[in-house]
Amino acid sequence: VVDYAVDGGVSSYAGNTLDDVYKIDDDDFMIIQPIDDEKDPATSLAMSIFGYHPGLSLVPRKSTSRFLSAVFAARTLQKALSLADLAKILVCIFATGLPLLRDEGKAAVQSFYFSLEKNRKTSIFRNNIQNFDPNIGRAENLVNKLHERLILANGLHELGMAEGDIVNAIQRGVDSSNRDVGWIATDDVVDYFESCWSLLPEITPALRRRKLYTVADYHEGVKNLENYLSSLNVETIFFSFQALPSALDVGHLVEKALQNQELGIIYTKVKLVSQCILAAFAEVSGGNVPIVYFKGDAGANRDGERSTQLHDSIPILSRAELALCNITLYDILANGRKSKIGSSKSILSAFVYGKLGDRGIQRLHPYTKYPLTKDTAMVLLKALPTDVSIPIGEAIASISVGRYEIITDLIKELDPAHDKEETQKTKESEVLGSLEGSGITHCSHDSKDVELPGAHKNAGKKIQDSVSRRVRNSITKIGPLKFIKKKRNSLGVKKVRFWNFLAKKKEEN
């Protein structure tokens, strides 16, 4: 109901119910307000389960959001349920935050020193620090602490719960916590990736604007996700109370979570490097732009026609070109995550991963810091192999018409040889175009086929790969007619007639 960090506060829907529970002071700290235990037993019970009390000063974060959600639930349901049943619900709500509570002490100390830097009154942190248990981060201590609180609440609020009921309530809470993070240990790695990606709007508010977010916003979001996955200690997020679940079951969850995390970090790093390449082209070519300016609009236009998108111009790699990467991960990138919110295919990321492989991604990862400057963006682009940077640059130029010339010049700067190759292709096209009037569409030279203009729709645009570079260079250097006459002298008798015919047709034209 309440997510203080995501929503930027308490929503108006919940605010009417919670406005007397807390106050935000001038330094943006949350102060728990006094309540009347007799008139508001539901809120008093929630405070007992969470270990809060009036006057407690808190830094708004996940744990405080969970407390406010618990108070909202207790006040809403108190007329329909007994206090004992409310206590069981509150235990489940508190338990879903157990993985986060390992960092409570660290957060409190960080807040303390932050207050010193800002010359704030350190006394407001006294409640956070003086009662802090240095061993609270251990799983058994967290669950045992909850067990102790429920026992105390049972007597204080006269809940009438037997010891077996209390144990069952704690075990149900532990099960809720394990289910809440169960996606991390799923057997379906594609579902794991999809769950990870669904966190993006939560950890990066700018991405909630859908098509309005920018290239840099997406870079920041993927970087935040990568930091989150890398810092998550999956060995400490699953709990047990009085052998439920068993140590063996918890071990299996941890083992699977570690496997998923390893792949998830690689997957996110691939997406991060790919997005950084786009952000680098944006920064160097003029600055940050909306994501659709570089990737194209995924929706249809007014006539219902599909808009041109970036991946339309990204080369598709063959299986033979994927020796450097994990094929399973490549297929997930290329084919998508079975997303429920639209296409999750990432042709760009698949291309980058296929070309660079795991080692290449690791090598480029240090260049992905957020935010990019023009200098760091250029360093990243120059660190890329040209067979990665050039195709992506050309694809971006085809979408971002307003920056076509700038990006084209950037491509020439990244790979001067590419400019020479384009000039060479132009010359070949001009040479072959001079033969179009001969009426000849196909000939044979030393048993190797040669495509001449007029042979198909793409006349004048290519020579078959089977033609040797030496022959193409000779045509360009001395001209097609001289080349034909020269080759006529070096061929056998049977082929002399053909080359005579070809030369004659050219002279007639």
Buried (B, 14 or more C-beta within 10 A) or exposed (E): BBBBBBEEBBBEEBEEBBEEBBEEEEEEBBBBBEBEBEEBBBBBBBBBBBBBEEEBBBBBBBBBBBBBBBBBBBBBEBEEBEBBBBBBBBBBBBBBBBBBBBBBBEBBBEBBEEBEEEEBEEEBBBBBEEEEEEEBBEBEBBBEBBBEBBBEBBEEBEBEBEEEBBBBBBBBBBBBBBEBBBBBBBEEBBBBBBBBBEBBBBBBBBBEEEEEBBBBBBBBBBBBBBBBBEEBEBBBBBBBBEEBBEEEBBEBBBEBBEBBBEBBBBBBBBBBBBBBBBBBBBBBBBEBBBBBBBBBBEEEEEEEEEEEBBBEBBBEBEEEEBEBBBEEBBEBBBBBBEBEEEEBBBBBBBBBBBBBBBEBBEEBBEBBEBEBEEEBBBEBBBEBEBEBBBBBBBBBBBBBEEBBEBBBEBBBBBBEEBBEEEEEEEEBBEBBEBBBEBEBBEBEBEEEEBBBBBBEEEBBBBBEEEBEEEBBEBBBEEEBBEBBBEBBEEBEEEBBEBBEEBBEBBEEE
